[in-house]
């Protein structure tokens, strides 16, 4: 579901710069930042690198390499 949200021009400009280097769209970059902020707020003791690694792991496809019978 899409929702229109008003954002400051400076935030959108920053997101555009980061999005280009990370090969994301501007909305996806803002969603990414939002996810990081949410995880950081819910888990204040987690360092940024761990949060980033969690998000990367969530995006990886499961390979079904380890199956337990």
PyMOL commands that set and color helices and strands:
alter all, ss='L'
color gray80, all
select helices_A, chain A and resi 9-22+26-42+48-59
alter helices_A, ss='H'
color red, helices_A
deselect
rebuild
show_as cartoon
